[in-house]
Amino acid sequence: MAWLAVLAAGATGFASASSASRAAQRAVFRRAAPTMGFVSLYEELPVVTGRTISLRDITADVAAFVERSGCKEGVVTVLSKHSTVGITINEMEPRFVDDVRQFLLKLAPPQYPYLHNDLDYRAGPPEWPGGDEAWRSFRAGEPVNAHSHLIAMVMGTSESIPVHNGKLSIGKFQQVIVIDADGVLDGAGKKRTVALQVMGAA
């Protein structure tokens, strides 16, 4: 607590006038209050997802990102850059993953008559290149995916995770999971983008 006394003395004007005393006080302060550097790093992580509703564990990718940043104490934000893809923290156990899929499909059934899925009634933006006909052509290829938007809205599209001693501060049975609610019906998966940003002290 010697450095507190040094600060108090400087603030009240009762510090010793001797140069030797002032030098000693500065030395105590330097030892007691080392400076810490600020760290901020941003990257985008590509994630290939699977069919229909799929879950991908990206914990190792996020942990490696934090390690590269050099951040020791702070927070890392994980954000999906898609309106049909969510981010959550939970257990990536295979049978539970199947439970999640079934639960989400019951929560937002794809067959429900959502207004968002009435593609013919979607009005195009006035500045759309080529006008309304071009908009109609584009719209015809749009997915019927209102349920996917609702699932992502319920799950949330981001998580903020504490960083302590350079590591993710999550539980033993917690993983950082990407949930794609609008995956392909067949063929190759979709390439999704997850934004990562860590901020804190090095």
Backbone as a ProteinNet text record, in pm:
[ID]
protein_1_A
[PRIMARY]
MAWLAVLAAGATGFASASSASRAAQRAVFRRAAPTMGFVSLYEELPVVTGRTISLRDITADVAAFVERSGCKEGVVTVLSKHSTVGITINEMEPRFVDDVRQFLLKLAPPQYPYLHNDLDYRAGPPEWPGGDEAWRSFRAGEPVNAHSHLIAMVMGTSESIPVHNGKLSIGKFQQVIVIDADGVLDGAGKKRTVALQVMGAA
[TERTIARY]
82	0	85.1	217.6	305.4	276.8	236.2	211.3	88.9	-8.7	-123.7	-81.7	10.6	60.9	132.3	202.3	271.9	172.4	63	-37.8	-103.8	-136.3	-202.7	-113.3	13.2	106	116.4	120.4	129.9	5.7	-111.2	-237	-255.3	-206.7	-227.7	-119	-7.5	99.6	196	186.4	275.1	388	416.7	526.2	658.9	755.6	887.7	951.2	1024.9	1086.7	1218.1	1276.2	1408.1	1398	1495.4	1495.5	1512	1587.8	1607.1	1475.5	1396.9	1267.4	1172.2	1171.9	1082.7	1121.9	1249.5	1296	1253.3	1261.5	1220.5	1071.5	994.3	849.7	812.7	881.5	853.1	887.3	993.9	1033.7	929.4	876.9	772.3	649.9	610.8	492.3	509.7	628.4	652	641.8	691.9	685.8	543.3	465.1	332.6	226.4	242.1	137.1	193.3	227.7	279	169.6	209.4	111.3	81	-42.5	-83.9	-126	-80.6	-112.8	-254.1	-316.1	-451.1	-443.9	-531.9	-535.7	-673.7	-677	-802.5	-772.2	-841.5	-816.7	-949.5	-964.1	-1085.7	-1048.5	-1124.7	-1108.6	-1245.6	-1254.9	-1376.8	-1345.8	-1429.3	-1408.9	-1507.4	-1459.2	-1551	-1593.7	-1722.3	-1776.5	-1865.7	-1835.1	-1918.7	-2020.6	-2148.1	-2254.6	-2314.5	-2407.5	-2463.6	-2604.3	-2680.1	-2814.2	-2916.8	-3020.4	-3133	-3084	-3116.4	-3063.8	-2938.5	-2827.4	-2701	-2626.9	-2548.6	-2471.6	-2323.4	-2241.1	-2096.3	-2027.4	-1933.5	-1856	-1734.8	-1728.4	-1616.4	-1532.7	-1545.2	-1472.8	-1323	-1267.1	-1122.1	-1078.3	-1160.4	-1126.6	-1125.8	-1225.1	-1232.2	-1115.5	-1084.2	-973.2	-840.3	-820.7	-697.1	-687.9	-800.4	-805.1	-762.6	-814.6	-779	-629.9	-577.8	-434.8	-348.7	-388.2	-312.4	-313.3	-421.1	-433.7	-339	-301.6	-218	-295.8	-428.2	-511.9	-509.4	-486.8	-484	-610.7	-661.6	-783.6	-873.6	-994	-1083.5	-1208.1	-1255.5	-1377.3	-1366.4	-1419.2	-1424.2	-1570.6	-1604	-1740.2	-1743.2	-1844.8	-1864.6	-1999.2	-1999.3	-2120.7	-2144	-2264.9	-2305	-2339.6	-2292.3	-2321.7	-2437.2	-2526.8	-2640.7	-2767.2	-2879.1	-3005.5	-3075.1	-3016.8	-3073	-2973.6	-2868.6	-2764.7	-2747.7	-2756.6	-2743.9	-2612.2	-2579.4	-2462.4	-2511.7	-2466.7	-2506.7	-2392.6	-2405.7	-2309.7	-2385.9	-2346.9	-2412.8	-2325.5	-2380.8	-2304	-2321.4	-2210.1	-2212.2	-2210.2	-2312.6	-2324.4	-2413.9	-2374.1	-2445.4	-2595.2	-2637.6	-2782.2	-2854.6	-2786.9	-2847.2	-2859.6	-2762.1	-2767.9	-2893.6	-2925.9	-3049	-3172.2	-3165.8	-3277.1	-3298.2	-3187.8	-3196.3	-3266.2	-3226.5	-3288.7	-3440.5	-3479.5	-3621.9	-3697.6	-3636.9	-3701.8	-3723.8	-3622.2	-3632.6	-3733.7	-3743.1	-3840.9	-3983.6	-3999.8	-4131.6	-4162.6	-4058.5	-4076.2	-4118.5	-4057.4	-4088.3	-4103.4	-4220.7	-4242.3	-4224.3	-4146.7	-4124.6	-4253	-4352.3	-4473.1	-4576.3	-4552.4	-4649.7	-4661.9	-4783.4	-4801.6	-4749.7	-4619.2	-4557.7	-4573.9	-4599.9	-4614	-4482.8	-4372.1	-4240.3	-4219.3	-4286.9	-4268.5	-4353.4	-4442.2	-4521.1	-4435.1	-4350.2	-4250.2	-4314.3	-4430.1	-4493.9	-4543.7	-4555.9	-4607.8	-4497	-4374.2	-4263.7	-4237.7	-4249.5	-4224	-4073.7	-4026.5	-3885.6	-3849.1	-3723.5	-3679.5	-3686.2	-3721.8	-3738.8	-3611.5	-3494.6	-3369.3	-3311.1	-3390	-3337.3	-3297	-3172.9	-3127.9	-3216.9	-3267.1	-3352.5	-3499.7	-3532.5	-3673.4	-3744.1	-3877.3	-3959.3	-3939.8	-3921.2	-3904	-3777	-3669.9	-3544.8	-3560.9	-3636.9	-3662.5	-3741.4	-3841.3	-3921.4	-3834.8	-3742.3	-3652.9	-3562.7	-3510	-3425.5	-3506.3	-3625.1	-3709.5	-3747.2	-3761	-3799.5	-3695.6	-3571.7	-3466.7	-3443.3	-3518.8	-3502.9	-3557.6	-3493.9	-3541.5	-3669.8	-3749.1	-3869.8	-3826.8	-3791.4	-3717	-3756.7	-3882.7	-3924.3	-3893.9	-3912.1	-3884.2	-3737.6	-3647.4	-3504.2	-3472.8	-3537.2	-3520	-3568.8	-3683.1	-3739.8	-3650.5	-3595	-3505.7	-3382	-3322.5	-3204.1	-3238.1	-3358.2	-3399.3	-3411.6	-3467	-3482.7	-3347.1	-3260.1	-3129.6	-3036.9	-3052	-2958.7	-2843.2	-2786.8	-2680.9	-2542.2	-2527.2	-2394	-2380	-2254.6	-2219	-2093.5	-2087.4	-1966.5	-1910.6	-1782.7	-1720.6	-1604	-1601	-1487.2	-1357.3	-1249.7	-1114.8	-1037.6	-987	-911.8	-784.5	-670.8	-540.6	-518.9	-571.3	-550.6	-638.4	-736	-821	-968.4	-1050.5	-1194.8	-1245.8	-1322.6	-1376.4	-1515	-1517	-1641.2	-1631.1	-1745.9	-1750.5	-1697.5	-1676.1	-1620.3	-1707.6	-1838.6	-1930.8	-1998.8	-1929.9	-1982.5	-1895	-1960.9	-1892.5	-1958.4	-1880.1	-1933	-1984.3	-2115	-2180.5	-2245.3	-2223.2	-2293.3	-2413.7	-2533.6	-2654.7	-2705.8	-2693.5	-2746	-2886.7	-2986.1	-3125.9	-3174.9	-3085.2	-3124	-3021.3	-2983.9	-2885.2	-2942.9	-2856.9	-2900.9	-2985.7	-3072.3	-3153	-3076.7	-2983.2	-2899.2	-2770	-2673.9	-2548	-2455.2	-2362.6	-2260.7	-2323	-2255.8	-2305.2	-2284.9	-2336.5	-2321.4	-2198.7	-2132.8	-2020.5	-2073.3	-2064.4	-2111.2	-1992.3	-2019.5	-1913.8	-1947.7	-1852.1	-1866.9	-1760.2	-1803.5	-1710.5	-1659.8	-1529.6	-1466	-1394.6	-1415.2	-1340.4	-1308.7	-1179.4	-1135.8	-1080	-1111.5	-1062.5	-1024.8	-914.1	-872.2	-727	-671.7	-534.6	-441.9	-322.4	-221.4	-136.5
-121.4	0	125.9	107.8	224.3	322.1	265.8	355.3	441.9	392.5	475.4	596.1	573.4	683.3	785.6	734.6	825	913.5	852.7	930.1	1032.1	988.5	1078.5	1196.6	1167	1275	1375.3	1323.3	1413.2	1498.5	1440.5	1512.9	1621.4	1597.8	1693.7	1798.9	1776.4	1875.8	1858.5	1746.9	1725	1628.7	1608.8	1520.4	1582.2	1493.8	1539.6	1619.5	1723.3	1810.4	1755.7	1656	1607.3	1528.2	1546.9	1475.4	1326.1	1284.4	1141.8	1077.3	1147.7	1094.5	1080.7	1181.8	1175.6	1061.7	1039.9	929.7	795.8	780.8	656.6	633.7	742.6	731	687.5	744.6	706.6	560.9	510.8	371.6	278.6	315.1	234.4	227.9	342.6	348.1	262.2	265.4	186.1	37.7	-4.7	-146.6	-189.4	-101.7	-140.5	-135.9	-56.9	-39.7	-52.6	-175	-194.4	-167.9	-115.9	-89.4	-216.4	-226.7	-340.3	-287.8	-355.9	-311.5	-348.8	-264.5	-290.2	-370.7	-470.5	-557.7	-551.2	-538.9	-549.4	-616.1	-727.5	-801.6	-849.2	-838.6	-881.1	-977.7	-1086.5	-1180.5	-1235.5	-1289.6	-1357.8	-1505.7	-1589.3	-1733.9	-1797.8	-1865.5	-1936.8	-2069.3	-2098	-2221.7	-2287.4	-2411.7	-2487.1	-2566.7	-2542.5	-2608.2	-2722.9	-2795.6	-2915.4	-2897.1	-3006	-3006.7	-2955.1	-2891.7	-2837.7	-2764.7	-2815.9	-2755	-2829.7	-2759.6	-2824.1	-2744.5	-2814.4	-2752.8	-2780.3	-2676.9	-2690.9	-2634.6	-2711	-2670	-2588.7	-2461.2	-2375.4	-2333.1	-2405.3	-2368.6	-2360.3	-2461	-2463.5	-2345.7	-2307.9	-2194.8	-2063	-2046.4	-1923.2	-1917.9	-2031.8	-2036.7	-2005.2	-2058.4	-2030.9	-1883.8	-1824.1	-1681.2	-1596.7	-1629.5	-1555.7	-1571.2	-1690.6	-1713.5	-1630.6	-1624.4	-1543.8	-1396.5	-1351.4	-1208.2	-1164.5	-1257	-1221.9	-1165.2	-1162.8	-1109	-1202.5	-1146.5	-1225	-1206.7	-1084.6	-1054.5	-966.1	-1012.7	-932.2	-1008.4	-987.4	-1052.9	-1074.2	-1187.6	-1215.1	-1225.8	-1156.7	-1158.4	-1246.5	-1332.8	-1423.1	-1387.9	-1347	-1297.6	-1366	-1419.3	-1470.2	-1353.4	-1357.5	-1250.8	-1288.9	-1374.4	-1420.3	-1416.4	-1383.8	-1372.4	-1505.9	-1615.2	-1748	-1840.1	-1781.3	-1858.6	-1802.6	-1889.2	-1846.6	-1890	-1829.2	-1864.7	-1895.9	-2006.2	-2040.2	-2110	-2121.6	-2196	-2307.1	-2430.3	-2545.2	-2668.4	-2784.7	-2908.7	-2970.4	-3003.8	-3061.6	-3214.5	-3269	-3414.2	-3465.6	-3570.8	-3611.3	-3631.4	-3699	-3722.3	-3591.8	-3504.8	-3375.4	-3290.2	-3302.3	-3229.5	-3268.8	-3399.6	-3444.9	-3388.6	-3381.9	-3322.9	-3177.2	-3105.1	-2963.2	-2948.3	-3029	-3021.7	-3044.5	-3150	-3181.6	-3070.6	-3017.5	-2912.4	-2787.2	-2747.9	-2625.6	-2639.9	-2759	-2780	-2779.7	-2821.6	-2813	-2668.7	-2596.2	-2457	-2369.8	-2392.9	-2314.4	-2412	-2472.3	-2571.5	-2509.4	-2571.8	-2516.3	-2506.8	-2592.5	-2596.4	-2490.7	-2416.9	-2315.3	-2206.1	-2152.2	-2051.5	-1912.9	-1898.3	-1769.7	-1670.8	-1546.2	-1443.3	-1418.2	-1434.5	-1413.5	-1507.5	-1622.4	-1722.6	-1695.9	-1597.5	-1560.7	-1475.3	-1543	-1471.4	-1378.4	-1416.9	-1334.5	-1200.7	-1190.5	-1066.7	-977.7	-1020.6	-938.2	-824.5	-704.2	-588	-562.7	-537.4	-511.2	-367.9	-343	-205	-122.6	4.1	87.4	102	89.9	109.2	-22.7	-132.2	-262.7	-259	-299.4	-295.1	-381.6	-323.9	-398.2	-387.5	-321.4	-299.3	-420.4	-416.8	-519	-656.7	-663.8	-794.6	-862.7	-784.7	-841	-884.8	-805.4	-842	-972.1	-990.6	-1112.5	-1234.3	-1217.9	-1328	-1364.7	-1262.7	-1287.5	-1353.2	-1302.2	-1349.8	-1496.6	-1541.3	-1679.6	-1778.6	-1733.2	-1821.6	-1812	-1727.3	-1709.9	-1830.7	-1869.2	-1984.2	-1952	-2053.7	-2042.4	-2075.3	-1972.8	-1998.6	-1910.5	-1874.1	-1791.9	-1861.4	-1993.5	-2067.3	-2055	-2045.9	-2032.9	-1898.9	-1792.4	-1660.9	-1660.9	-1724.7	-1727.9	-1806.2	-1917.7	-1997.9	-1917.5	-1848.2	-1766.8	-1654.2	-1597.2	-1489.6	-1540	-1660.8	-1718.9	-1757.6	-1816.4	-1860.7	-1742.8	-1635.1	-1523.4	-1541.2	-1430.6	-1437.2	-1403	-1389.1	-1357.9	-1406	-1422.1	-1453.3	-1375.2	-1329.4	-1264.6	-1352.7	-1387.6	-1485.2	-1419.8	-1429.2	-1373.9	-1447	-1371	-1426.9	-1403.5	-1511.1	-1501.7	-1584.6	-1522.7	-1588.1	-1641	-1567.1	-1603.5	-1716.1	-1760.9	-1873.7	-1833.8	-1907.1	-1887.3	-1932.6	-1847.7	-1881.7	-1943.9	-2069.8	-2145.2	-2274.2	-2338.9	-2459.8	-2582.7	-2688.7	-2813.5	-2871.5	-2861.2	-2920.3	-2813.2	-2702.1	-2595.6	-2581.1	-2569.8	-2543	-2423.6	-2356	-2245.8	-2308.6	-2290.4	-2364.5	-2269.9	-2299.6	-2232.8	-2318.8	-2257.8	-2328.4	-2267.1	-2343.5	-2297.7	-2355	-2268.2	-2311.3	-2311.5	-2281.8	-2271.9	-2341.2	-2461.8	-2536.7	-2590.8	-2645.4	-2700.5	-2825.2	-2854	-2975.1	-3096.8	-3074.3	-3183.5	-3122.5	-3208.6	-3161.5	-3102	-3017.4	-2959	-2858.8	-2837.4	-2744	-2599.4	-2509.9	-2367.3	-2314.5	-2216.3	-2149.8	-2027	-2029.8	-1920	-1842.1	-1720	-1635.6	-1595.9	-1616.7	-1579.2	-1475.2	-1361.2	-1254.2	-1276.9	-1259.9	-1273.8	-1143.6	-1093.6	-977	-992.7	-977.8	-984.9	-849.9	-807.7	-681.4	-703.6	-644.1	-658.4	-621.4	-675	-644.5	-758.5	-724	-824.7	-857.2
0	0	0	-9.4	-4.3	-117	-234.1	-347	-325.4	-243.9	-210.5	-128.5	-35.4	46	-40.6	-142.3	-233.9	-306.8	-356.8	-428.6	-337.4	-215.9	-122	-88.1	-70.7	-36.5	-149.9	-274.7	-388.6	-403.6	-371.6	-388.6	-284.2	-160.6	-52.1	-44.4	-114.8	-113.6	2.5	78	192.2	160	33.6	-2.2	38.3	62.2	102.8	-9.2	27.8	-71.4	-122.7	-53.4	-93.7	-222.5	-310.6	-438.3	-417.5	-316.3	-287.7	-248.2	-167.5	-124.2	-242	-330.8	-446.2	-539.2	-556	-641.1	-583.6	-452.5	-386.7	-403.4	-392.9	-407.3	-549.2	-649.5	-788	-811.9	-752.2	-767.4	-708.4	-590.7	-527.8	-616.4	-672.8	-758.2	-881.7	-944.4	-1064.6	-1034.9	-916.9	-882.2	-850.9	-790	-741.6	-850.8	-954.5	-1054.6	-1195.8	-1237.3	-1372.3	-1474.9	-1589.6	-1695	-1773.3	-1830.1	-1911.4	-2047.7	-2152.8	-2287.3	-2328.7	-2410.6	-2460	-2589.2	-2601.5	-2718.5	-2782.1	-2914.1	-2988.7	-3122	-3149	-3273.3	-3330.2	-3462.4	-3532.1	-3644.1	-3655.6	-3765.6	-3803.7	-3924.7	-3967.3	-3990.1	-3931	-3934.3	-4031.8	-4137.4	-4227.8	-4164.4	-4172.1	-4114.9	-4219.4	-4254.5	-4348.5	-4268.1	-4294.2	-4218.9	-4299.7	-4238.1	-4300.4	-4352.2	-4355.2	-4411.5	-4310.6	-4362.2	-4284.4	-4159.9	-4039.3	-3915.1	-3873.9	-3868.6	-3833.9	-3728.5	-3647	-3539.4	-3562.5	-3542.8	-3557.2	-3433.9	-3379.2	-3261.8	-3307.8	-3266.1	-3306.8	-3185.2	-3074.8	-2952.3	-2975	-3040.9	-3063.4	-3150	-3247.5	-3335.1	-3256.6	-3168.8	-3089.8	-2991.2	-2928.3	-2833.1	-2901.5	-3022.6	-3097.4	-3135.7	-3170	-3203.3	-3083.2	-2964.8	-2842.9	-2814.1	-2832.9	-2807.6	-2902.5	-3029.6	-3128.1	-3091	-3029.8	-2998.1	-2887.4	-2800.4	-2686.6	-2569.9	-2580.1	-2471.4	-2350.8	-2232.9	-2109.6	-2026.4	-2023	-1947.2	-2032.8	-2061.2	-2144.9	-2181.7	-2304	-2351.3	-2501.4	-2548.7	-2691.1	-2732.3	-2841.4	-2894.4	-3018.3	-3024.9	-3137.8	-3200.7	-3328.8	-3393.6	-3527.8	-3547.2	-3678.1	-3768.7	-3893.1	-3988.8	-4081.4	-4032.2	-4111.7	-4026.1	-4088.9	-4014.9	-3993	-4043.7	-4019.9	-3949.7	-3893.2	-3822.8	-3682.6	-3583	-3443.9	-3382	-3268.8	-3188.7	-3047.3	-2991.8	-2856.1	-2784.1	-2652.6	-2570.4	-2501.2	-2528	-2467.7	-2487	-2459.9	-2470.4	-2608.4	-2671.7	-2806.5	-2795.6	-2733.1	-2718	-2829.6	-2902.1	-3024.4	-3007.9	-2902.5	-2885.2	-2850.7	-2775.1	-2744.9	-2870.5	-2960.2	-3087.1	-3165.1	-3166.5	-3232.3	-3161.6	-3027.9	-2952.1	-2989.9	-3006.8	-3043.6	-3178.3	-3274.9	-3407.8	-3398.3	-3327.1	-3315.5	-3242.3	-3135.3	-3058.3	-3142.5	-3217.4	-3297.5	-3410.4	-3469	-3575.2	-3520.3	-3395.4	-3332.4	-3293.1	-3253.2	-3212.1	-3329.3	-3444.6	-3565.3	-3682.3	-3697.2	-3804.3	-3942.9	-4029.8	-4164.4	-4246.6	-4218.7	-4300.5	-4261.8	-4156.2	-4112.4	-4220.3	-4241.7	-4348.4	-4309.9	-4302.4	-4268.3	-4383.8	-4351.5	-4454.9	-4528.8	-4458.9	-4521.5	-4639.4	-4636.1	-4742.2	-4865.9	-4861.5	-4979.7	-5072.2	-5148.2	-5228.4	-5331.1	-5385.4	-5488.1	-5433.9	-5302.1	-5243.9	-5187	-5202	-5153.6	-5251.7	-5204.4	-5290.5	-5299	-5420.3	-5439.7	-5408.3	-5374.8	-5348.8	-5476.7	-5468.1	-5589.1	-5671.5	-5606.7	-5680.1	-5732.4	-5728.4	-5770.3	-5918.7	-5953.5	-6094.1	-6183.5	-6289.7	-6381.4	-6352	-6241	-6208.8	-6152.4	-6158.4	-6093.8	-6155.4	-6286.9	-6351.1	-6301.8	-6291.3	-6240.5	-6094.9	-6018.9	-5879.3	-5870.5	-5957.1	-5958	-5989.2	-6081.6	-6117.7	-6000.3	-5933.9	-5817.2	-5705.9	-5682.6	-5574.2	-5590.9	-5715.4	-5742.3	-5690.3	-5677.9	-5627.3	-5478.3	-5410.3	-5266.5	-5190.3	-5079.2	-5002.2	-4925.9	-4904.9	-4822.4	-4679.5	-4604.6	-4480.7	-4362.2	-4353.7	-4240.1	-4106.9	-4102.7	-3978.4	-3938.5	-4037.5	-4008.5	-3943.2	-3991	-3930.1	-3785.3	-3761.8	-3626.6	-3530.7	-3578.4	-3494.5	-3455.7	-3553.8	-3525.1	-3428.6	-3441.2	-3351.8	-3208.5	-3192.9	-3058.8	-2999.4	-3081.2	-3032.5	-3002.8	-3077.4	-3065	-3161.1	-3205.6	-3307	-3253.9	-3122.7	-3069.3	-2925.3	-2884.4	-2746	-2709.4	-2585	-2532.4	-2422.1	-2434.5	-2345	-2271.4	-2138.1	-2064.4	-2099.8	-2103.2	-2121.5	-1992.9	-1934	-1808.5	-1820.2	-1788.4	-1802.6	-1944.5	-2043.4	-2182.4	-2233.7	-2153.4	-2190.3	-2186.8	-2264.6	-2258.6	-2122.1	-2057.5	-1926.1	-1943.4	-1990.3	-2006.2	-1927.4	-1905.7	-1825.6	-1898.3	-1821.6	-1875	-1985.3	-1969.6	-2066.6	-2151.8	-2172.2	-2258	-2382	-2495.6	-2621.8	-2690.4	-2774.5	-2856	-2985.6	-3011.8	-3119.6	-3220.4	-3348.2	-3457.1	-3494.1	-3497.4	-3538.2	-3667.8	-3776.6	-3905.7	-3921.5	-3921.3	-3932.7	-4077.1	-4170.4	-4311.4	-4399.6	-4358.5	-4435.4	-4565.3	-4648.1	-4776.8	-4754	-4849.5	-4840.7	-4890.5	-4982.6	-5031.6	-5086.3	-5114.2	-5170	-5065.7	-5112.3	-5024.8	-4928.6	-4816.7	-4716	-4756.4	-4674.3	-4697.9	-4625.2	-4683.7	-4618.8	-4546.1	-4414.6	-4330.8	-4275.7	-4228.3	-4174.2	-4031.1	-3942.4	-3801.4	-3769.1	-3716.5	-3679.6	-3537	-3517.3	-3387	-3353.6	-3232.4	-3186.7	-3039.1	-3008	-2867.9	-2827.3	-2704.6	-2651.1	-2505.9	-2465.5	-2326.9	-2306	-2198.6	-2159.4	-2192.7	-2242	-2276	-2155.1
[MASK]
++++++++++++++++++++++++++++++++++++++++++++++++++++++++++++++++++++++++++++++++++++++++++++++++++++++++++++++++++++++++++++++++++++++++++++++++++++++++++++++++++++++++++++++++++++++++++++++++++++++++++

